[in-house]
Amino acid sequence: MHTLLCNFINNELFTRAILTARVLGKQRGWIKRFSSSSLSITADVEYNVPVEVIRNFSIIAHVDHGKSTLADRLLELTGAIKVNSGKQVLDNLQVEKERGITVKAQTASLFYSYRKRNYLLNLIDTPGHVDFTAEVRRSLAPCQGVILLVDANDGVQAQTVANYYLAREKDLAIIPVINKVDLKNANPDKVQNQLQALFGVDNIDVIKISAKLGIGIDKVLDAVIEKIPPPIVCRDKPFRALVFDSWYDKYKGTISLIYVKDGALSIGENINFFHVEKSYEIKSISLLRPEAENVKTIFAGQVGAVSCNMKSRDLCIGDTLYLKQCSVEPLEQFKPPKPMVFAGVYPMDQSQFASLQAAIDKLALNDSAVAITMESSVALGKGWRIGFLGLLHMEVFVQRLEQEYGAQPIITAPGVTHKAKIFGAKNIKKYQGDTVTFNNPEHFPDRKIVSEFYEPMVVATIITPAEYVNQVMSLCREKRGVEKSNKSIGNDRLALQYIMPLSEVIIDFHDSLKSISSGYASFDYEDHGYQSSDITKLDFLLNGKLVEELSIIVHKKKALPTGRKLCVRLLETIPRQLFEIAIQAVIESKVIARETLKPYKKNVTAKLYGGDITRRKKLLAQQAQGKKKMKMIGKISLPRDTFINVLKK
């Protein structure tokens, strides 16, 4: 009886699944094939849609302009997720939810009916912070158009301009959209004028929406179909695809996100990567909706994820994927992002070295912008020197190591890459050429053999309301900036350009700018080569012992105030010990600043209730002798966040 009942239930579920699939197939125009057994039901979906109904697009915006909220509404309107299913569905990393920013670009394949025809829309949500511009650039590779989103309160910001020119550079169709029109202080007409000035035309068609309330979202989807062209692909050619993103799965290994340029790819086929001399068998193919939905075949023009039991170190972002038996030309590669900020990363204990290395390798697969090299330290042992795109990028990387892999790394003070011209480098075995490049203060060359030092410069673009321009200009001069241009962009807003040292930008410039402008000024920067500079190495001593990991490279004019400031921060950061700690800032063996961390006090005379004073003096002398000895042999324990906190306000 029990067996008959189970068979009936299985048959009933199977029948319902087939009926549901047929209804969906008729409505949406795709094919579903089912295979069943007595114990399970599996569905293999195949979305073989014509190229002319495919649209690949991204949402680009300045940080906090409502990009992720708009993505949620698009997912809800197309039925990919339930209405009010949660905030920022595509921001699935814990660090993104905690910080309220998009860190990792996400993809979602959406189906939308427009004028009685079904369309496949591949949405790629991108980050908005300046540190993640490389992620935006990579996400635009499979796109034919973008939604340029602007806040109706804040208007055009620095990253808005930067992202606009990224899209222009790739000849993408641009749909301007003004968000948050429902807010009390919204001024969409003023923002539209700014967009017209940005586009360089007098009249542009701007869509005004409220992503939070869902107002005007259908107009955005209609504009995507009307204004963005279908991808230019050929399904008759041999298979060829671009790998534009990847991540690590503990069960499937490396998963590659690909844009299929030519042909089609099916499960079981053998593929090659141009930059990896290995072949792999495709184990699974899926479309992200936004949850992974397995398919048998992916066709030209589509965006999907493939897994082939690849190890994390084998993949190269920007590589070309092709069938093993075919010979094709590689697709255009991405320019590798240039790390701007370097910091040392070490395990808390050397026994954790292997696990931390595995975590870094896996996370580097999710974040190809980092540059990793091995290094060692006397105090901290073996570790890595890792290059990041900015300070926020570094903080997010470390936070993801902790949250996703349970790692507890020690991070040294961040710095930039400097250059030095060496006297008689041919006669010094240590140096191979006349110019030495270094990003670690430990490798700072002896000033006696250096003719000139160079530091990296950037062109900083700042957009600010006119009322804050004096404070902004003062901040730029304080950071050793030289004005390049100053022009009005309408509506009492100015665009300033300064040539500034990168070392002055990466630490706290963004925070200071937001503070003095009440949050209204925005900031973006790009590389401007190297410039001669009078830099020096600033060391820190704790009770006379050099802590190499705290050393930094500074400009001579700022050495004294920087030394004093960092001594105070170390005083506040280092926990008190049972003995006194002398904190000293040193340049070329000369002490320029000092702070003293007082020890814990213990009243050794509390037990005395009278008697001769010599007894009291004897106890105090013994205590002083003990503290002196402890100061000589005592080890100073530094908290793991000391190295980054000393440079952050």
C-alpha positions in Angstrom: 0.0 0.0 0.0 2.8 2.4 0.9 4.7 1.6 -2.3 1.6 2.3 -4.4 1.0 5.6 -2.6 4.6 6.7 -3.3 4.3 5.8 -7.0 1.1 7.7 -7.2 2.6 10.8 -5.6 5.7 10.7 -7.9 3.5 10.3 -11.0 1.2 13.1 -9.9 4.2 15.5 -9.3 5.7 14.5 -12.7 2.4 15.2 -14.5 2.0 18.6 -12.8 5.6 19.5 -13.7 5.1 18.6 -17.3 1.8 20.6 -17.5 3.5 23.6 -15.8 6.4 23.4 -18.2 4.2 23.3 -21.3 2.3 26.4 -20.1 5.5 28.3 -19.4 6.9 27.2 -22.7 3.9 28.5 -24.6 4.0 31.8 -22.7 7.7 32.5 -23.0 8.8 30.8 -26.1 11.5 28.5 -24.7 11.8 24.6 -24.7 11.8 22.4 -21.7 12.9 18.8 -21.8 12.2 16.5 -18.8 13.7 13.2 -17.7 12.2 11.2 -14.8 13.0 8.3 -12.6 11.0 6.6 -9.9 12.8 8.7 -7.2 13.5 12.1 -8.8 12.5 14.7 -11.4 15.1 16.8 -13.2 14.5 19.6 -15.7 16.9 20.7 -18.4 16.0 24.1 -19.9 17.2 25.4 -23.2 16.8 29.1 -24.1 17.4 29.2 -27.8 16.1 32.7 -28.5 16.8 34.7 -31.7 19.7 37.1 -31.5 17.4 40.1 -32.3 15.5 39.7 -29.1 18.6 39.7 -26.8 19.6 42.9 -25.0 22.8 43.0 -22.9 23.1 46.1 -20.7 24.5 47.5 -17.5 23.4 50.0 -14.9 26.2 52.6 -14.2 26.0 55.3 -11.6 27.8 57.2 -8.8 27.8 55.4 -5.5 24.5 55.6 -3.6 22.4 56.8 -6.5 20.0 53.9 -6.3 21.5 51.4 -8.8 20.9 48.3 -6.8 17.4 49.4 -5.9 16.6 49.9 -9.6 18.0 46.4 -10.3 15.6 45.0 -7.7 12.6 46.6 -9.4 13.7 45.3 -12.8 13.9 41.8 -11.4 10.5 42.1 -9.8 8.8 43.5 -12.9 10.1 40.7 -15.1 9.2 38.0 -12.6 12.7 36.9 -11.7 12.1 37.5 -8.0 9.0 38.0 -5.9 7.8 41.5 -5.1 9.4 42.8 -1.8 11.5 39.7 -1.6 14.4 41.7 0.0 16.6 44.7 -0.4 19.4 44.7 -2.9 19.0 41.1 -4.1 22.1 41.3 -6.4 24.2 42.6 -3.5 24.6 39.1 -2.0 27.9 39.6 -0.3 27.8 40.3 3.5 30.2 43.1 3.1 27.9 44.7 0.5 24.9 44.5 2.8 26.9 45.9 5.8 28.4 48.8 3.9 25.5 49.5 1.6 27.7 49.5 -1.6 28.0 47.2 -4.6 31.5 45.6 -4.6 31.1 42.7 -7.1 29.3 43.0 -10.4 26.3 40.6 -10.7 24.4 39.3 -13.7 20.8 38.4 -14.1 19.0 37.1 -17.2 15.5 38.5 -17.4 12.5 37.7 -19.7 10.2 40.6 -20.6 7.3 40.8 -23.0 7.2 43.9 -25.2 4.6 44.5 -27.9 3.6 40.8 -27.8 7.2 39.6 -28.3 9.4 38.0 -25.6 12.9 39.5 -25.0 15.9 38.1 -23.1 17.5 40.9 -21.1 21.0 40.3 -19.6 21.4 42.8 -16.8 24.9 43.4 -15.3 24.8 45.4 -12.0 28.1 47.3 -11.5 29.8 49.0 -8.5 29.8 52.8 -8.2 32.8 53.6 -6.1 36.0 54.9 -7.8 38.0 52.0 -6.4 36.0 49.6 -8.5 36.3 51.3 -11.9 38.1 48.2 -13.2 35.1 46.1 -12.3 32.8 48.5 -14.2 35.1 48.5 -17.3 35.1 44.7 -17.3 31.3 44.5 -16.9 30.8 46.7 -20.0 32.6 44.3 -22.3 29.6 42.1 -23.1 27.1 45.1 -23.2 25.7 47.0 -26.1 24.1 49.7 -23.9 23.9 51.2 -20.4 21.5 52.9 -18.1 23.1 56.0 -16.8 21.5 56.6 -13.4 21.6 59.9 -11.7 20.2 61.0 -8.3 17.6 63.8 -8.6 19.0 65.3 -5.4 22.7 65.1 -5.9 22.8 65.4 -9.7 25.8 64.6 -11.8 28.8 63.4 -9.8 32.4 62.7 -10.6 31.9 59.0 -11.0 28.8 59.7 -13.2 31.1 61.5 -15.5 33.8 58.8 -15.4 31.3 56.1 -16.1 29.7 58.1 -18.9 33.1 58.4 -20.7 33.7 54.7 -20.2 30.5 53.9 -22.0 31.3 56.5 -24.7 34.7 54.9 -25.2 33.0 51.6 -26.1 30.4 53.2 -28.3 27.5 51.9 -26.2 24.0 53.2 -26.3 23.3 55.4 -23.3 19.9 55.7 -21.6 19.9 58.7 -19.1 17.6 58.0 -16.1 16.9 60.3 -13.2 16.1 58.5 -10.0 14.5 59.5 -6.6 12.1 62.0 -8.1 9.7 61.2 -5.2 11.9 62.8 -2.6 11.0 66.2 -1.1 14.2 68.1 -2.3 14.3 66.4 -5.7 15.0 68.7 -8.6 14.9 66.6 -11.8 14.8 69.6 -14.1 18.0 70.9 -12.7 19.6 67.4 -13.1 18.3 67.2 -16.7 20.2 70.4 -17.5 23.3 68.9 -16.1 22.9 65.8 -18.2 22.3 67.9 -21.3 25.6 69.7 -20.6 27.3 66.3 -20.0 26.0 64.9 -23.3 26.7 68.1 -25.2 23.2 68.4 -26.6 20.4 70.8 -25.9 17.6 68.2 -25.7 17.8 64.6 -24.6 15.1 62.1 -23.7 15.5 61.5 -20.0 13.4 59.0 -18.1 12.3 60.1 -14.6 11.7 57.3 -12.1 11.5 56.4 -8.4 13.2 53.0 -8.0 12.1 52.8 -4.4 8.4 53.2 -5.2 8.6 51.5 -8.6 7.5 54.6 -10.6 8.5 54.6 -14.3 10.3 51.2 -14.2 8.4 49.9 -17.2 9.6 52.9 -19.2 13.2 51.9 -18.4 12.6 48.4 -19.7 10.9 49.7 -22.9 13.8 52.0 -23.5 16.3 49.2 -23.1 14.5 47.3 -25.9 14.0 50.3 -28.1 17.3 52.1 -27.8 19.9 49.3 -27.1 20.8 47.2 -30.2 21.0 43.4 -30.1 24.5 41.9 -29.9 26.6 41.6 -33.1 27.3 37.9 -33.1 27.4 34.9 -35.5 25.9 31.6 -34.5 27.2 29.8 -37.6 30.9 30.3 -36.7 32.8 28.0 -34.3 32.2 28.6 -30.6 34.1 31.6 -29.1 33.4 33.3 -25.8 34.9 36.0 -23.5 35.5 35.3 -19.8 34.7 38.6 -18.1 34.3 37.4 -14.5 34.7 34.4 -12.3 34.2 33.1 -8.7 35.0 30.1 -6.7 32.5 27.4 -5.6 33.7 24.8 -3.1 31.8 22.0 -4.9 32.3 23.0 -8.5 35.6 24.8 -8.4 36.2 27.8 -10.6 33.1 29.1 -12.3 33.6 31.4 -15.3 31.1 34.0 -16.4 31.2 34.2 -20.2 29.7 36.2 -23.0 29.3 34.0 -26.1 30.5 35.9 -29.2 30.1 33.1 -31.8 28.6 29.7 -32.1 27.2 27.6 -29.2 28.5 25.5 -26.3 26.9 22.4 -24.8 27.6 20.3 -21.8 30.1 17.5 -22.4 32.1 19.5 -25.0 35.9 20.0 -24.6 37.1 23.5 -24.5 40.4 25.4 -24.4 41.5 28.7 -22.9 44.0 30.8 -25.0 46.2 31.6 -22.0 45.9 28.2 -20.3 47.6 25.3 -22.0 45.0 22.8 -20.8 41.7 21.5 -22.1 38.6 21.0 -19.9 35.2 19.2 -20.3 32.2 21.4 -19.6 30.4 20.0 -16.6 27.6 22.5 -16.2 26.1 25.6 -17.9 23.7 27.9 -16.2 21.9 31.2 -16.7 21.7 33.5 -13.6 18.1 34.4 -13.0 19.4 35.6 -10.5 19.7 32.1 -9.0 21.6 29.7 -11.3 19.3 27.8 -13.7 21.0 24.9 -15.5 20.8 24.7 -19.3 22.1 22.2 -21.8 23.4 24.7 -24.3 24.3 28.4 -24.4 24.1 30.4 -27.7 25.9 33.4 -29.2 24.7 36.7 -27.7 23.9 35.2 -24.3 25.6 35.6 -21.0 26.0 32.6 -18.7 28.2 30.7 -16.2 30.2 27.5 -17.0 32.1 25.1 -14.7 34.7 22.6 -15.9 36.5 21.5 -12.7 39.2 24.1 -13.2 41.5 25.1 -10.4 41.4 28.7 -9.2 45.0 29.6 -10.3 44.5 28.5 -13.9 41.9 31.1 -15.0 42.8 34.5 -16.6 40.0 37.1 -16.6 39.7 38.4 -20.2 40.7 35.1 -21.7 39.0 33.6 -24.8 37.2 30.3 -24.5 36.9 28.1 -27.7 36.3 24.4 -28.7 39.3 22.1 -28.5 39.1 20.9 -32.1 38.7 24.4 -33.6 41.2 27.2 -34.4 39.9 30.7 -33.9 41.3 34.2 -33.2 41.2 35.4 -29.6 38.8 38.1 -28.6 40.1 41.5 -27.4 41.7 41.2 -23.9 41.1 43.5 -21.0 43.9 45.8 -19.9 44.9 44.5 -16.5 43.9 46.9 -13.8 46.8 48.8 -12.3 47.1 48.4 -8.5 47.5 51.8 -6.7 47.9 50.8 -3.1 50.1 48.1 -1.6 50.0 46.5 1.8 51.6 43.5 3.5 49.2 40.7 4.5 50.4 38.1 7.1 48.8 35.3 9.0 48.3 35.7 12.8 50.4 32.6 13.3 52.6 30.9 10.8 50.7 27.7 11.3 47.8 29.4 9.5 49.9 30.3 6.5 48.5 27.5 4.2 44.9 28.1 5.0 45.3 31.9 4.5 47.1 31.3 1.2 44.2 29.1 0.0 41.7 31.8 1.0 43.6 34.5 -0.8 43.9 32.4 -4.0 40.1 31.8 -3.9 39.2 35.4 -3.2 41.7 36.6 -5.9 39.6 34.6 -8.4 36.6 36.7 -7.4 38.7 39.9 -7.5 41.2 39.8 -10.4 42.2 43.4 -9.7 44.6 42.4 -6.9 48.3 41.8 -7.5 49.9 39.2 -5.2 53.6 38.6 -4.5 55.3 36.7 -1.7 57.4 38.5 1.0 58.7 37.8 4.4 59.1 39.9 7.6 61.4 39.4 10.6 58.5 40.3 13.0 55.6 38.7 11.1 57.2 35.8 9.2 56.1 34.7 5.7 53.3 36.7 4.0 52.3 38.5 0.9 52.6 42.0 -0.6 49.2 42.6 -2.2 48.3 45.5 -4.6 44.8 47.1 -4.4 43.0 49.7 -6.5 42.4 51.9 -3.4 42.0 51.9 0.4 38.3 50.9 0.2 39.2 48.0 -2.1 41.8 46.9 0.5 39.3 47.1 3.4 36.7 45.1 1.5 39.2 42.4 0.5 40.3 42.0 4.1 36.7 42.0 5.3 35.8 39.3 2.8 38.8 37.2 3.9 37.4 37.3 7.4 33.7 36.8 6.7 33.8 34.3 3.8 36.9 32.2 4.8 37.3 32.8 8.5 40.8 34.2 8.1 42.4 36.5 10.6 45.1 38.4 8.6 47.5 41.1 9.9 47.6 44.1 7.5 50.5 46.5 7.4 50.2 50.2 6.6 49.2 50.8 2.9 51.6 52.6 0.5 52.1 53.4 -3.2 54.8 52.4 -5.7 57.8 54.8 -5.8 60.9 55.0 -8.1 64.5 55.9 -7.4 67.4 56.7 -9.8 70.5 55.0 -8.6 74.1 56.3 -8.8 76.4 53.7 -10.5 73.8 51.0 -10.4 75.9 48.7 -12.6 78.5 48.4 -9.8 75.9 47.4 -7.2 74.8 43.8 -7.5 71.5 44.5 -5.7 70.2 46.7 -8.5 69.8 45.6 -12.1 69.2 49.0 -13.7 69.5 52.7 -13.1 65.9 53.0 -11.9 64.6 51.0 -8.9 60.8 50.5 -8.3 59.6 49.7 -4.7 56.3 49.8 -2.9 57.6 48.4 0.5 59.3 50.8 2.9 61.6 47.9 3.8 63.1 48.1 0.3 63.7 51.9 0.5 67.2 52.4 -1.0 70.0 54.2 0.9 69.8 57.9 0.2 73.6 58.0 -0.4 73.3 56.1 -3.7 70.1 57.8 -4.9 70.2 60.8 -7.2 66.5 61.4 -7.4 63.2 59.9 -6.1 59.9 59.8 -8.0 56.3 59.4 -6.8 53.1 58.5 -8.7 50.8 61.4 -9.5 47.1 61.4 -10.4 44.7 63.8 -12.1 41.9 64.3 -9.6 38.5 65.5 -10.8 36.3 67.1 -8.2 32.7 68.2 -8.8 31.4 70.5 -6.0 28.8 73.1 -5.3 30.2 76.7 -5.7 29.6 77.4 -2.0 32.3 74.9 -1.0 34.9 75.6 -3.6 37.2 77.6 -1.3 37.4 74.8 1.3 37.9 72.2 -1.5 40.7 74.2 -3.0 42.4 74.6 0.4 42.2 70.9 0.9 43.8 70.2 -2.5 46.7 72.6 -1.7 47.2 71.0 1.7 47.5 67.6 -0.1 50.2 69.2 -2.4 47.9 69.5 -5.3 48.5 71.8 -8.3 45.4 73.2 -10.1 45.0 72.1 -13.7 41.5 73.4 -14.6 38.5 75.1 -13.1 35.2 75.4 -15.0 31.5 75.7 -14.3 29.2 72.9 -15.4 26.0 74.9 -14.6 23.6 75.1 -11.7 26.2 76.6 -9.4 28.5 73.6 -9.7 32.2 73.6 -10.5 34.4 70.9 -11.9 38.0 71.2 -10.5 41.0 69.3 -11.8 44.2 69.0 -9.7 47.4 67.1 -10.3 48.1 65.5 -6.9 50.4 62.8 -5.4 48.6 59.5 -5.2 50.0 59.0 -1.6 48.0 62.0 -0.5 44.8 60.7 -2.1 44.6 57.1 -1.0 44.5 57.6 2.8 41.8 60.1 3.9 41.3 62.5 1.0 37.8 61.2 0.1 36.7 61.3 3.8 38.0 64.9 4.2 36.4 66.0 1.0 33.0 64.7 2.1 33.4 66.3 5.5 34.2 69.8 4.3 31.5 69.8 1.6 28.7 68.3 3.8 28.7 65.3 1.5 27.9 67.1 -1.7 31.3 67.1 -3.4 32.3 64.0 -5.5 35.7 62.7 -6.5 37.4 60.6 -9.2 41.0 60.2 -10.3 43.2 58.7 -13.1 46.9 57.9 -13.4 49.2 60.8 -14.4 52.6 59.1 -14.4 55.6 59.9 -12.1 57.1 63.1 -10.9 60.3 64.0 -9.0 59.8 64.3 -5.3 61.7 64.7 -2.0 60.5 61.6 -0.2 62.0 59.9 2.9 61.4 56.9 5.1 59.7 57.4 8.4 60.4 54.6 11.0 58.8 53.9 14.3 60.5 52.5 17.4 58.8 50.9 20.4 61.2 50.9 23.3 64.1 51.4 21.0 63.2 48.4 18.7 62.4 49.1 15.1 59.0 47.9 14.0 59.6 47.6 10.2 55.9 46.9 9.5 54.9 50.4 10.8 57.5 52.2 8.5 56.0 54.5 5.9 57.3 56.7 3.0 56.4 60.4 3.3 57.4 63.7 1.7 60.0 65.5 3.8 57.7 68.6 4.3 55.1 66.3 5.9 57.5 64.1 7.9 57.3 66.1 11.2 53.5 66.5 11.4 52.9 62.9 10.1 55.4 61.5 12.7 53.7 63.4 15.6 50.2 62.4 14.4 51.0 58.7 14.0 52.8 58.6 17.4 49.6 59.9 19.0 47.5 57.3 17.1 49.8 54.5 18.2 49.5 55.8 21.7 45.7 55.4 21.4 45.9 52.1 19.6 48.5 50.0 21.4 47.1 48.4 24.6 48.7 49.4 27.9 51.3 46.9 29.3 52.7 46.3 32.8 55.7 48.4 31.7 56.3 51.8 30.0 56.4 51.9 26.2 58.3 54.7 24.4 56.9 55.4 20.9 59.3 57.3 18.7 59.2 58.5 15.1 62.6 58.4 13.4 64.1 59.7 10.2 67.6 58.6 9.4 68.4 57.8 13.1 67.0 61.2 14.2 64.0 61.2 16.5 61.4 63.8 15.4 58.5 62.8 17.6 57.8 60.9 20.8 54.9 59.7 23.0 55.0 57.6 26.1 52.5 54.9 26.9 52.2 54.7 30.7 52.1 51.3 32.3 49.3 49.8 34.5 49.7 50.9 38.1 49.7 48.6 41.1 49.7 50.0 44.6 52.3 47.7 46.2 52.2 49.6 49.5 48.4 49.1 50.0 49.0 46.3 52.4 51.1 48.5 54.7 49.2 50.0 57.6 52.0 51.6 59.4 55.5 51.0 60.5 58.8 52.5 59.3 59.0 54.4 56.0 62.0 52.3 54.9 59.6 49.4 54.3 57.6 51.5 52.0 60.7 52.7 50.1 62.0 49.1 49.8 58.7 47.9 48.2 58.7 50.8 45.7 62.3 50.2 44.8 61.6 46.6 44.1 58.6 47.5 41.9 60.7 50.0 40.0 63.5 47.4 39.5 60.9 44.8 38.3 59.4 47.3 35.8 62.8 48.2 34.4 63.6 44.5 33.9 60.2 43.9 32.3 60.7 46.8 29.9 64.0 45.2 28.7 62.6 41.8 28.1 58.9 42.3 27.7 57.3 41.7 24.3 54.8 44.3 23.0 51.7 42.8 21.7 50.2 44.8 18.8 46.5 44.4 17.9 45.9 43.0 14.4 44.2 46.2 13.2 46.9 48.5 14.5 48.8 48.7 11.2 45.8 50.1 9.2 44.2 52.1 12.0 47.3 54.3 12.5 46.7 55.8 9.1 43.0 56.1 9.2 41.0 58.7 11.0 
